[in-house]
Amino acid sequence: MADLTYRPVPHDHDEFIQKALKRKGFGEAYAALADEYALARELLAARSRAGLTQEEVAESMGTTKSAVSRLEAVGRHSPSVTTLKKYARAVGCEVEIRLVPASRNAKASGGRAKRDP
């Protein structure tokens, strides 16, 4: 019978990113999704601190494991504030939303930040 002992593969995310940044186009694509990646890292870190599985979070939120998996993944879907609040409660956190002043580039152009179309 096969040995089914759990042996996680070590992963150094920073090393992975440094290697990937050498590939053409990766840096621009990664930068374009920086906010989404930051949110995913926050969600995963909060769930990890709470010591919960996706199944346990899903049960607490009243949803499915696949919905939690999609929420924690970077993709085309942007979660609603209501969904983020449910996730936060499930992992023992609160959602904090802040608007911060735009970068110096926006100030140099008369204080106007670029608007999304």
C-alpha positions, 0 to 999 in steps of 0.5 A, spaced: 500 500 500 502 507 498 505 511 504 499 516 505 503 520 510 502 528 509 509 531 507 508 539 505 512 541 500 516 547 503 514 554 499 518 560 499 513 565 496 518 571 496 523 567 492 518 564 487 516 572 486 523 574 485 524 568 480 517 570 476 519 577 476 525 575 471 519 573 466 517 578 461 510 581 463 510 578 469 512 584 473 506 588 470 501 583 471 503 582 478 503 590 479 496 590 476 493 585 481 497 588 487 491 590 491 487 583 490 494 579 492 494 583 498 487 582 500 488 574 499 494 575 503 490 578 509 484 573 508 489 567 508 493 570 514 486 571 518 484 564 517 491 561 519 491 565 525 484 563 527 486 556 526 480 554 521 479 550 515 475 553 509 470 548 511 469 551 518 469 558 515 464 556 510 459 553 515 460 559 520 458 564 514 453 560 511 456 558 505 460 553 501 467 551 501 468 553 494 465 560 495 471 561 501 476 558 496 474 563 491 474 569 496 481 567 498 483 566 491 486 572 486 481 572 480 476 576 477 471 576 482 471 582 487 467 580 494 462 585 497 463 589 503 458 584 506 461 578 504 468 581 507 464 582 514 461 575 514 468 572 513 471 577 518 466 575 523 468 567 521 475 568 523 474 573 529 476 579 525 473 586 523 473 589 517 477 596 517 476 600 510 480 606 509 481 611 504 488 614 504 491 620 500 493 619 493 501 618 491 505 624 490 504 623 483 497 625 483 499 631 488 504 633 482 498 633 477 494 638 481 492 633 487 487 629 482 488 622 482 486 618 476 479 616 475 477 609 473 473 609 466 
